Amino acid sequence: MSTNAHFERTMHSFLNKLKQRSFETVIPIPDWHIRSAEYVSPGDIRYTSEWRTIEVGEAWLETTAYFRAEAVVPPSLAGKPLELWFDNQGESLLFVNGEPRQGFDPNRSLCRISDSAVAGETYAFVIESCIRWQNFAHMKQNGLEYDRHLFRHAAWVNVNSEIEDLLYDLAVLAESVRVRSDHWAERLLIAAQRMIKPEAPLESLLAGVRETKLFLRQEWFDGAADKQGTTIIATGHSHLDLAYLWPAKESVRKTGRTFSNMLRLLERYPDFHFAQSQPAQYEYAKKHYPDLYDQIKRYVGEGRWQLVGGMYVEPDCNLTSGESLVRQIQYGQRFYMDEFGKHADICWLPDTFGYSAALPQLLAKSGYRYFYTCKLNYNSVNELPFHSFRWEGLDGSTIIGTLDAFGSYNGQMNLTELTGGIDRFKRKGHDGALLHVFGHGDGGGGVDAGMIERAKRYDKLPGMPAVKLGKAEDFFNQIESANPSFPHWCGELYFEWHQGTFTSQARVKKDNRRSEERLRDAELLGVLAGRIDRERFELLDEAWRLVLFNQFHDILPGTSQAETFLEAERDYGRVREIVDRLDAEAALSLVRRHSRREPSSDADKQDGRGSFIVLNTLSFPRTGWAFLPSVPEDPFLIVDASTGEEAMYDMGADGSVMIEAKDIPSVGFKRYEIRQGERNIPSDDVLVRVEDGCLVLENEYLRVRIRRQDGTIERIYDKSMDRDVLRVGGMAGNTLELFDELYDFYDAWNIAGESLKHGIPLLELDAIDILEQSSAAQAVRIVRSFRSSRIQQTIRLRRGSRELEFETEVDWQEERAMLKAGFELDIHADKATYDAAFGNVERSTRTNTSWERAQYEVPAHQWADVSEANYGAALLNDCKYGYDCKHGKLRITLLKSAKYPDDTADLGKHAFRYALFCHEGDWRTAKVDEAGQCFNVPLRIIPVQGRDGMVSDEKSFLQLSATGIFLSALKFVQTQAGEPASIIIRLYENQGARRAADIRWAGNPIREVHECDLLEQDKTPTASGPQSFQTAFLPYEVKTFRLVLEP
């Protein structure tokens, strides 16, 4: 054994024996009882047993159990500080006389009950306990059995404060010897050993303790000089995942335990400051722990409990739409303002798996000043070149950001962390202040007393920077005033790990996409229909809260345990229920509100029965196909009421009809009439040809050859451009590749680059059939079985379309496997463009640098595009987010079935669509962004009943004069009684150009227009006419306007 190891073992023994003596009095509390329970939901506890006695030393293992005892203060403890010592190896919350007091967990087992005990006083203790969820999951993943919990301690304790205080001193000195080979600290420890005999009688021991304290004050504390240069500002924090290795409901109880822990420390340490994000957690506290919440409000008012974050939850920032990010900020910051009278200044996202380039603008326009993260410390390849920086977004907006130099948002406040962070900080050329965020986290718990005690002593330790307990805001204020210029980071902050989160748990991702779109449309329809009732606001608020909650960075990315996703499925079901109801009400009101007159004759009534409107909720005119569920018996024709022209339609085998709706106005509708009679538009079938072993689909633009042998696409020929889309001799188009993934502890999170080198093409067919061949569309159906799974794809080419669509149904039964669809394109481009929140991101298609190689799987929203100057191809999708594009091969990731933390992830049936859009020009010229929106947001058909009168033939409610500008939100503002109606219009520029725009509104006349911030607070009056106003956009700028309307 080395000398250092021997010294360390000696000090460990010495300090442990001294710690035993710090418990001056220990009196067991008898007569404990336990009761098992099922935690159904917050406030809903179902007991599964009666109360029974339990003795210290017994084991227990229930997911929820309650311990109780009536404890009487013994006379020997009268007048002394009194602690409850409790340890049952679970996670617990102590209730004292019915009030929540403090949590117990592996990091804390003492709770102060009284500063001066009263003999004979009785306390009713109830302790709510549960398993340690994170340990449970990790042990299972490690192939181990989760042990039963041992009821280890339940006693009254009087802790000797003199011994406890000295223990902290000596522990820091011993740590300094171990971590820094500190000979000065070693000398002090040896002197302490001479003065203290741990086994001595109490009075002799205390004399040695006092002598040692005096010695340390003279040799250490009194001589500690004020430190110059680098300062560590230490802020308490507790990262709490609202769902992760536990179900979402468990985060409510974790909030109660964590918040009570921090309140006790704030009482005990006047210089301690604590920061907590996520207004959703504060809502938990307000509803379920009102006494704790009142205490929190007091400390917020004193400035010691800092509100950070300001987003409703800490969301995923790769997959969440731009509008949802805005709502995250709005819901969070409004809660803070309503409850505490202030907003958060710091966007607090320590654990999110990458950061959208839209964020700097959204934060700046919402009043934020700073951004904090930690996650990029875990990049698998490259290291961010600085810790403090000015982050520039797509539009040029900037915000001051910091990457935690200490490498963890769950800092343990120890010398290993601090010295490592200081080294990293100085190696990158920084000086000045550092922020250290410390406290147990992921599952909450927060700071413990030992961390605070150590921090105070580190501040006096020679050779260490100053360590000051303070606020995160103090840190940012210091670096901003000390650094007039920061290094710049432009664009997204891509996280080089956890790329599997773009695909894992496909159902929650599909539900998120659909919910975002449907809530947008529900708000918009409410405005068009004039629905401004209070109940509608309440239902929309409920739905938005459910969607925002499930965008938490371990739910939407698919990295939680199974019950979380069952809860999410129920939440999204409720969202659908709300939106279905609101849509039905709004559709009826829309038709009635925009009728030209009441039907006055039998002829009018007859005409009205056979008509419908096709509604376009997007902010540009569009032509597309709309679904009509039922029609009269043949013969009939469909006529555009605004032009009198007959519309093309295609009959399905089930009697449904797909109608080609042309030039449907922006945010508007056209009326169509169903008339009896023979169709005049030719409806001859356009046959799918069989040619040289291929099935050939063809329209005006494209000729597609599908191999009958394996169902892959041999060739896509663009007739108008006289060129091949696919690389001749390359991988066949729409090759489905199966990837068996390497074992990874963080299965759902990760995709190993090595796994992507070994794709298995799925080339075996069960069947290939011609499904449709009409003047409207041609389609081929392909069925494949492999292993235990089955894929059915309908490949469809519609008349007049440049999109080759792949309608896909999968019964997926694979484990630790991933499915991609790929196209090797005959397009030479150094960069691909990916749809993102409020814009798009260019990423390299090359692998020259380590930064390029690290981006082997990347996120996108509705599309990814590869273009030359005059030609390109985009891969559209309706619910997928993961792509890769290197050296001409563009692939979309369809499914990824992890085994951890949900071993049933993505097993079962899936339905989704993607399409290859072959276009002239680059993506801007081809309006790929419009194509992506159309692919995701269908045209809607609303029947017109005879009693609703004659609906206008055509109407556009909102028109934007400039291309490349899109509508993000159109919604009513909830106003007070007697105030005029107001609407919010949020727009964004999507193509990186400066544009002047005329916004025309065809609803009630405009009284006044105000440009707003993203919290929708008025900032600048804007000149307007009764039906229009003008504005100018910078590249990728998001703008919000409030329109006050005349009655």
N, C-alpha and C positions, 0 to 999 in steps of 0.2 A: 504494500500500500504506500502511495506517495505521501510525502509530508503534508501537502495541501489537502489530500483526501482525508488524512488522519485529523488534521485540524478541523476540517468541515464536520466530520463525524463527531468530534469532541464537542464542538459548539452546538450541534444539533441536539445532542443529549443534554448538555448544560441548559440550553434554553427551554427544552421540553420539561425538565424537572422544575425549572423556575416557574414555568407557566402553570404547572400543577399547584404550586404554592400560591398562585395569584387568586385561586378560588378559596378565599379565606374560610367561608362557611358554605357547606353544601347540605341541604336538608331535603330528602326525597319527598315528593308530593304523592300521596297514595290515592287509591280509589279512582283509577282512570277507566273510562268506558269507551268502547269503539262501536261504530255503526257503519255498515256498508251502504253505498248509495250509487245511483246512476245519475250522472250529470247530463240531463237531456239538453238543456239550453240555459242561458243565464236566467236565473229566477225559477227554473223548473228542475227541482231535485226530487227524484223518486227513490225512496229508501228501499233497500233490498234485504234488510235484516233488522232485527230489534237491537237495542243496546245490549252489549255484553261487556264484561270486565276484560281488561287487558293489562298484563303486567309488563313492567320494564324488562326487556330481554326477549319478549315474544316477537315473532315475525308476523307480518301482514302483507298482503298484496291485493289491493283493490284499486281500480282506476280512480275511485273516489271513496274516501272514508272520513268520518268525523270522529275526533277524539274530544272527550269532555271530562272535566273534573271541577269540583268545588274546592278551592285552595284557601286555607286559612294561614295568615302570617304568624309564624311562631314568635314567642316573646324574645327569643335570642337575637332576632333581627330588627327589633324595634329601633327606630331612629337611623337606620342604616340605608344606604342605597340598595334597592332590591331588584334583582334580575330573575326572570324565568329562564331556566336552562332547559331547552326542549330540542330533542333530535329524534326523529323517526325515519330519517333517511329519505323522506319524500319532499315534495314542494308543498308548503303549507302557508295558511294565513291564520293568524291568531286573532280571535275576537275576545275582547275583555269586557265582560258585562254587556255583551251584545254589540259592541262597537269594534270595527276593524282596527287593529293596533299595529301589527308588523308581520312580515313574512318570515318563515323559517325555511332554510334550504342548506345545501352542503357548505355554503359560504357564510352562514350566520345561524347561530343556535342560541344566542342570548337576546333577551328583550327586556329593556328597562321597564319595570312596572311602577316603581315609586322612587323618588329621590330620597324620601325619608319614610320608611315603612312604619305602619301603625300595627302594633300587636293585636291579634284577634280579628283584624279586618279580613273579610272574605271576598274572594274574587271568583267569578264564574268564567272559567276558560272553556271556549269551544275552538277547536282547531280543525279547519277544513284542509284535508291533505289529498294529494293525488300522486300518481307515479311521476317519475322524472322522464318526461316524454322524449327528450333529446337522447338521454342515455339509453332508453328503451329501444329507440330506432337504431342508434349506432351499434348497440350490442347485437341486434338482429342482423344488421348488415355485416358485422364482423364474424357471424356464425356462432355467436355466444348466446347463452341463455340469460335472460334478465333475472337477477336474483330477487328473492323476497326481501322486503324492507324489514329492518330490525328496529324495534322501538327501544332506542338506546338510553335516552335520558329524559327525565322529567323531575326537576328539582328547583327549589329555591336556592339562589346563589347570592352571596355577597362577594363581589370582586374587589380585591385590594388595589386601589387606584395607583398606589406608589409602585407596586411590583409591575402592574400592567404597563405603566408609563415607561419604566426602565426596560421592560421587555421589547418595546418598540425601538428604543435606542439601540439596544444590543443587536437586535435582528437586522437593523439597517447596517450596522458596522460589519456584522458577519457577512451580509450580502455584498458589501463593498470589497471585502477580502476575496470572496469567491469570484465575483464578476470582474473586478478591476485589479486584482492582486495588490490590494491596498495595504502597504506595510504600516502606515500611520494608523489605520483602523485596527490592524492586527495587534499593534502595541496597546491600544486602549482596551481591547477585549482581554488580553492577557492580564492587564491591571485589574479589570473587573472580576476575573476569575480568582484573583488573590483576595479581593475584598468580600466576595459573596460565597457562602457555602449553602447550596440549595437545600441540603438536608438539615440545616441548623434549626433550633427552636425558633418560633416566630419572632420573638423580640430580637434575637441575635441576627436573624435573617433580615429583618427590617432595618436594623442598624447598618448592616452591610449594604443594603439597597440605598440608604440615604447617603452613605459615604461615597458610593459609586456615582450617584446622581451629582453630588457636589464636584467630584473629580471630573465628570464628563462636562459639566457646565464650565468649569475652568479651562479644560483642555480643548473643548469643542465649541460649545454654543456661544460662550462669551467672546471667544476669539474670532468668531465667524464674521468676516468683513462683507459689506455690501458688494454684490457681484455686478460686473459690467458685461456688456455684450449680449450674447444670446440669452433669452429668457424663455422658459417653458411656461405657458399659461395652461393650467390643468383644469379642465371642465368635467364635472361628473355627468354621466350619461348612461342610459340603459337601452340598448337596441332591442326592440321587441318585435319579432316577426308575428304579424297578425294571423298568419297560418304558415306552417312549415312542417315540422315533424310532429305536430299536434294539430287537431282540427281548429277551425277559426273560433269556435265557441270558447276554447280553452284560453284564448288570448284575453278574454274578459277577466278571468281569474288571475292570469299573469299580471294584468294591469293593476288589479287590487293589491297584489303582493308587492309589486315593484314600487308603486306610488307610496304605499304605506312605509316601506323601507326608507325611501328617500326623505319622507317627512320627518322620520325619527332622526335622521342624520342632520337635517337642517335645524332641528331643535338643538341638537347637541353641539354642532360646530358652526359658530356664527360666520366664519369666513368661507364656508363651503357653498359652492354654487352648482346648480344642476340644470342641465338642458334636456328637454324632451320634445320630440316631434310628434306628428300624426294626430291631428284633431279627432280622428275616429277613436283613439284611445281616451281622449278627454271626454268624449261623449259617453264612453263606457263608464268612466268614473262618475260623471254627473248623474247617470241613470242608476247605476248599481252600487256606488259607494259615495253617496252625497256628502257624508261627513268628511271623507278624505278630500273631496272636490272643494269644499269650502276652505279647507286648510291650504290647498294648492293655490287658490285664488289669492289668499293673503300673501303667500310667498312670491307670487307673480307680481303683486303690487309693490312688494319690497325690492324687487329686482334680483332676487336670489334664485328663483325658479324661472329659467329662461325659455320662452316659447321659440322654438326653431322649426324649420320645415315649412309649415304653412300649406303644404299639400294635404288633402284629406287623408291619404295614406302615403307611404313611400312607394310610388308606383314603379312598374317597369317603364322604361323610357325608350325602348326599342320598338315595341309593338303597339303602344298606346297612341291613338290618333292625336293630331294637334288639338282638336276641339276638346277631347277628353283631358288632355294636359291642362288646358285652360280651366275646365271645370274642376279638376283636382285643386288648382290654385284658388279658384273662387270659393269652393265649398270650405276649404281649409282656412283661408284668410278671413272669410266672413264669420266663421265660427270664432276665431280668435278675437276679432273686433267686437262681436256681439257679447262674448262672455268675459273678455279681459280688457277690452278697450284699446287693443293694440294689434298690429300686424307683426309677423315674423320678418326679420331682415335677412335671414340666412336660409337659403334653400339647402336642406339637409338631406342628402341622399347617400349615406355611407355604403350601402350594400347593394345598390341597383346594378344590373349587369350591362352597363354601357349607357351613354348619355347622348340624346338626340342633339343634332346641331341647331334645332329650333329653340332649345332651352334658353340660351342667353337672351334672346329677344323676349320670350314669354316672361322671363323673370324680371327683366328690366322694365317691361311695360306693366308689371304688377307690383312695382315698388320694392323689389328685392335689391339688395346691395351686394350680396356675397353668395358664394356657392361652396359647399363642403362635400368632399367625398373621400372614400378610402379604397374602394374596390379595385381601382386600377393598379394598386400595389401588387395585385395577384396576377398581373399579365403573365402569360406563359412564355413570351419571347422578349418583348421590348419593354424598356423602362421609360416612363415619362421623364423627360429631361429636366424637370423642375417640380417644385412643390407648390410654390405660390406663383400665380400666373394670371394674365388677363385673358379670359376665354371669349373668343369672338364667334358669333353665330352666323348663320346663313346670310342674314340681312346686314351684317356689320355691327350689330349691337354687341356690347361687351359687358362682362361682369367679372369681378375679381373672384378667383377661385383658389381653393387650396386642396392639395392632395395630402392627406395625413402622412406626415413623415415617419410616424411610429408604426405604421403598417397594420393597425388594427383599430376598429371602432369599439372593440371590447377590451380596451387597455387594462392591464392588471396593476399598473403603477408599480413597476419594479425596475431595478437598475439595468437589467438586460434589455428591456424595451427602450428605456430612456437613452442609454448609450448607443444602441443601434440606430435610433431615430436621429440622434445628434450627428452621428457619422454620416448617415445618408444625406442629411440636410446640408452639412458642410461640404460633402463631396460634390454636390451640385452647385456649389458656389454661392450658397445663401448665407445670410447672417441676419441677426435680429431675433424676432419672436417666432416661436413654434407653438402650435396648438396640440395639446395631448388630451384626447378624449378617453376617459377611463371609467370603467364600471362593467360588471358582468352583464352579458347581453346575449342576443339571439332569442333566448327564452326569457329575457328580462332579468330581474333580480337587482341589478344596479350596483352602485358603489357599496363597499363595506367599510367599516370604521378603520380597518388596518390600512387601506389605501390612503385615506386622508392623513393618518398618522405618519405613514412613510413619506408622503409628499412634503410634509412640514420639515422632516429631518433631511430629506434630499436637498432642500433649499439651503441648509447649513453645511452640507457635505463639501469639504475641500475638493477642488478639481471638477466640480459639477456646475453647470449653469444654474442661475436662479430658477427656482420652481415655485410658481405662485398660483394658489387657488384663485380662479377667476371665471369670467364669462367668455364664451366663444366670441361674443361681440367685441370684447376688449381686445382680443387677439387681432381680429380683422381691422379694427380701428387703428391699432398700432402699425400693422404692416402697410395699410393704406397711407398713413401719414409719413411713414419712413421711406416709402418707395414710390416716388412720383411716376416711375415707369416700371412696368412689369414685363417679363417675357410674354409673348403672345402664343396662344394655341388657337388655331383657326379650325372650325368645323367640328364634326362629331368627336366624342371621346369614346372610341371603339374599345371594348373590353376583349382582350385576347385570351378568353377562356369562356366557358359556359355557353358555347355556341349552340348547344342542344336546346337551350331555352327558346329558340326561335320556332321549335317544332313540337316539343314534348307536350302531351295532353292536347291533342288536336281539337277535342270537343269544346274545351273552354276557350280556345282561340277563335273558333268559329262563332261561338255564342257572343264573344266580345265584339267581333266585327259586325255581326248582325245587329246587336244591341246598340252599338254606336250609330249605325246607319238609321235604324228605326227610331231612335230617340230624336235624332236630327229631324227626320221627316215628321214625327209626331208634333214637334214644336212648330215646324213650318206649316203643317196642315192646320194647326190651331189658329195661326195668324190668318191664313187665307180664308178660313171659315168663320173668323171673328169669335172664336171660343176663348173667352177670357175669364171663365168662372174660377172661383177659389178651389174647388175640388180638383179641377184639372191641374192647377199649379201643384197641389199636394201630391197627386199621383205621379206627375213628372218628377217631382223632387224625390219621392220614394224610389222610383226606377233609377234615377241618376245615382243615388247613393249606393244602390246595389251594384251597379256597373262599376262605379269608382272603387268600391271596396275590393271587388274581384280583380282589379288591375294591380293589386298589391304585388310586390316583386317576387313572391314565391307562389302566387296563385296563377296569374296569367302566364308566367313563364313555364308553369307546369312542374314545379319543384316542391310540391307538398305531398302529404300522405293522402291515402285514398278518401277518407271521410271528407276532407276539404273539398274535393271535387264533386262529391254528392251534394254537399251544401251549396256549392256554386251552381250546380245544375238546378237545384230548387230556386235559387235566386234568379237565375236567368229565366226560368219558367214563370216566375212572378213578373219579371220585366215584360215578357211576351204577353202575358195576360193583361197588364196595364195598357200596353201599346195597342193591342188588338181592340180593346174597348175604346180608347181615345180615337183611334183611326176610324172606327165605325161611326162614332158620334160626329167626328169632324167631316167625314165624307158626306154624310147626310146634310149637315149644315152648309158645306161648300156648295153642293148642288142647289140647295134652296136659296142660298145667299146670292148666287150669280145667275139666277133665272132672269130672262128678259121680261117675262110677264106671267101671270097665272094663266093656266090653260082655260080658255073660255068657250071652246067649241069641242064637239066630239072629234073633229078632225085633228085639232091640236093634241087632244089627249091620246088619240091613236098614234100620232107621230112620236110623242114622248115615250111611249111604252117600248119602242124598239130602238132606243138610243143609249149611248154610254159616252163617258168622257175618258180620254187617255191623258193621264196626269204625269207631268215631268217635274220632279222636285229638284233637279239639278239646275245650275245657273247658266246654262247655255242651251240653245236649241239642239234637238237631237232627233235622229231617225233610228228606229229600232223595232223590235218585235215585242208585242204585248200579249199576255195570256188572257183569254176569255173562257171562263170555265164551262159555260153552256150557251147554246144558240138554238134558234128554231130549227125545225126540220127543213131539209133541202126542199126546193132550191131557195137560196137567198144570196144577197150580195151586201157588202158593207161599203158605205159611202162616207167620205170626208165631208162633213156638213159645211165647212168653211170654204171649200173649193168645188164641191160637187163631184170630185174625182172618186172613182172606185178604188178601194184599197185591196191590195193583195192579202190573201189569208191562206192558211194551211190547216187542213182538218187532221186532228189526231184520231187514232183508233178508238179512243175512249169518248169521242164526241166533242172534245175540247178544241179550241181554235187558237192558232197563233196568228196575230194580225200584224202586218207591216204598217206601222204608224210613222208617217213622214212629217218631218219639220214640226215636231211638237215644241211649242215655244218655251223659253226658259222660265222656270218657276211658274208654270202655267199648264193649260190644257187645250185640247181640241175635242170637239164633239163629233161622234160618228153615229150614223144611222144604219140600222139593220132593215133591209127591205126585201120583200119577197121578189123573186125573179131569178133569171139565169145570170150567171157571172159573165161579164164581158172580157175580163182579163184572162188571157189564155192560162189554163191550169194543166196543160199537158205535163206528164211526168218527164223529168230529165233524168235519164237512166244513169246509174252508176255503171261504168264500163268495166269489163274484165279484159285485161290487156297484159300479155307477157307475164303471167303469174301474179299480177297486181290488180287490186280494185282501185279504180281511178275516180276521184271526186274532182269536179271542175266547175268553176263559175267564171264571171267576167275577168277576174284578176288572177286566180290561182289554179294550178293543176297539181293535184296531190296523188301520189302513187303509194298505196298501202300494200305491203307484201302479204299475200295470202298465206305464205308459209309460216310467218312468225308474228304478223300484225304490226311490225314496225314500219316506219315511213321511209321508203326508199328515196323519194325525191319530192321536193316542193319547188315548183317552177313558177316564177312570177311572170305572167304573160305580158303585162304592161311594161315591165322594166327589162324583159328579155334576159333574165338571170336566174340562177339557182339560189335558193335560200340556204340549203344545206351544203356542207362541204362534200364534194365528190370524193368518194373513197373513205370518208370519215365515218364516225358512229352514226347509225341510222337514227332518224328523227323519232322522238317520243320513245326512246329506249328506257324502259323501266328497269332500274338497277336495284338489287337488294344488297344491303351491306350488313354483314354480321359484325357487330361492334365489339371492340376489345372490352374486356371487363374493366370497369371504372367504378371506384367507390361512389363518386358523385355521378351516378348513371344518367339521371334525367337531365343533369346540367350540361354534360359534356359530349362533344363529338371529337374523337381522336383523329388527328390528321392521318395517322396510319390506317385507320379503318377505311378511309375514303380511297385508299389505293387498291382495294380488293373488292370492287363491285361485281356482282353476279347478274348478268343480263337475263331478264325473264323472257324467254323466247318460245316456250311451249304454249300451245293454244288448246283450249277446249273447243272453241267454236269461233268462226268469223262469218258474219252474216250482213247482208244489206238490210238496213232498217228503214231508211227513208230514201225516196227518189221522186221528188216533185219539183215543180217550178220554184218552190220556196227554199228547199234545202235538200241536201243529200247527206246520208249518214250511214256509217258502218258500225256495227256492234261487234266488239271483241271480248271474249271471255277467256281468262287464264286461271288455272289452278296451280299452286306451287306449295310444297310442304303442306301446311294445314290451312292455307289462306286462299282467297279467291278474289280476283279483280275483274270487274266488268266495266268496259269503257265504250262510250258512244263517241265516235269521232265525227263531227258535223261541220259541214261547210254550207253557209247560207248564201242565198242569192245576194249579190251586191256587197259582199263582205270580204274584208282582207283578214279576218280572224278564223283560224282553224281551231275549233273548240273541242275540248276533251272533257266530256261529262263522265264522272268516275264514281263508281260504287265499289267499296272494298269491304270484305269480311276479313279482318286482320287478326291473325292468331299467332303472330311471331313474337318471340321474346328476345330482347337485346338486339333488335334489328331495325334497320332504317330503309326507307323506300324513297328513291329519287326518280324524277323524269327528266331526261336530258335531250338537248338538241345541239349538235355540232354545226355551227353556223359558218357559212362562207362569207363572213364579215370581218374585216380587219379593223380592230379598234383597240387602242391602248387602255381605254377606260369604259366601264359600264356605268349606267345611271340607274339609281334605285329610288323608287318612291319612298318618301319619308314624311314625318309630321310637318305640315305646312311647307313642303318643299321637296327636295330630292338631293341625293348625295352621289357624287362621282367616286368610284373606287377603281383601283387598277385591276386590269385583267392579266397583269404580268406577275412574275415571281422573282424579280431582280433583287429586291431588298428584303431584309428581315421583316419590315413593316408590311410589305405586300404579301409575303408568304404567310404571315400570321393571320391574314384575313381570308382563310380558306373556306369559311362559311360566314355569311353576312345577312343582316336583316333587311327586309323591305316590306312595304305595305301592299299596295295593289298591283305593282308591276316592277319589272326590271327590264332594261333596254340596252341593246348593243347596236350602235349605229356608226356607219361611215358618214361622210358629208351628205351623200344623196340617197342613202338607203340604210335600212335597219330592220331589226326584229325585236319585239317586246314579248315577254312572257307575262301574261296577265293571270291573276288568280282571284278567287272569291273568298278565301279564308286562310291562306297560307302566308308564312312570313320568312321562311328560310330559303336562301339561294346560295349558289356558288357560280362563279364565272371566271375561268382562267383559260387563256389561250384559245378563245373561240368556242369553248364548250359552255353553254348556258344550261344550268340545271336548277330545278325547284325541288325542295325537300317536302315530301308529301306526308310521311308518317315516321315516327320514331317511338319504339316501345321499350321504355326503360323498365327495370325491375325494382329500382329504389329511387324515391321512397314509397312509391305506389307500385306494388308488384302486379297490378292488373292494368297498368297504364296503356290506354289506347287499344286494348283488346276489344274486338267487336266490330260493329258496322259503322262505316263512314261514307259520307257523300260529299263531293266537292267538285269544283270545275276549275279548269285552267285553259288558257288559249294562247296560241302563238299568233301574234299580230305582225304580219309582214307589211312593211310600209315604205313608201317613197319618202325621201328626205330624212333628216334626223328626227329625234323624238319630239322636238318642239314643232317642227313643220308638220309632222304627222299627227300632232295632238294626242300623243300617247296618254297624257294625263287625263284627257277627256275620255278616252277609250277605257281606261282603268276604272273611272267612276261609273261609266255606263255598264261595265261588266258586273259591278257590285250593286248598283242601285237600279232595279228594273223599272220600266214604265209601269204605271198602275192603271187599272181599269176600274171605274166607278159607274155602276149602272144608274141610269136616269129613269125614275119612275114617272108615270103619267101625271101623278098629283103634284110633282115638283115643277111643273110648267116647262117652258122652253128655255133650256140652258143656253147661255151664249155659245156661239159656234167656236170661238177661239178667244183665249185671253192669256196674257202674260202679266204676272204681278210684279216681277222684278227683272229688269234688263240691265246688263253691264255692257258698256260700249266697247271695252277693250278685251281682247283675247288674253288668256293666261292669268286672268283674275277669276277666283272662284269663291262661291258662297260657303262659309263654314257653319254659320248659324243664322237663323231667322226666328225670332221668338218674341213673345210678349214679355214686358216688364211687369212685375207684380206691383201695382200702384195702390195708393190709398184711396178710399172712397172719395169721390168728387174730383179726383185728379184726371186729366185727360189721358187717354190710352197712349202708351209708348211701346215701341218695338225696338229690338236690338238687331242690327245687321252687322255680322262679322265677315270680313272678306280677306283674302290673302292673294298675293302675287306668287305664282308658282314656277315661273320660267326664267327668273334671274334678270329681269329687265325693268327699267324705269318706265312707268306707264301713267298717263293721265286717263282718268275714267269718268264717264258720265253715268251715274246710277239713277235709273228711272224706276219709280215706284207707282204702281197702278192701284193701290188701295186708297183708303181715306186720305184726303189731302194732308200734306205735311204742314205743320204749324212752325216747327223749328227742328234743327239738326244739331247734335253735339257730337264731336269726336270724343271718345272715351278711352280710358286705359283698359287693361284686360280685367280689372275688377268691375268694369262698367260704371265707373265714376266719371262724370262729365269733366272734360279737360279744356276743350276748345270749341267755341261756337263755330258752326260751319254755315256759310251762305247757302240758301236753298230756294227753289221755287216750290210751287204747290205739289209738284209730282216728281221733282228731281233735285239732285245736288251733284257737285263735282268734287273730285279729289285726285290726288296724285300718289302713286306708290313707288317706293324704292324697291330694288330687287328683293324678293322673298319677304316683303313687309306684310305684317298682319295688322289690319285696321278694324276698329270697332266703332260703330255709330249708334247713337240713340236718336230715334225719330219720334218726336211728339206729334201726334196725329189730331186732326180736327175730328169732332164727333161724326 
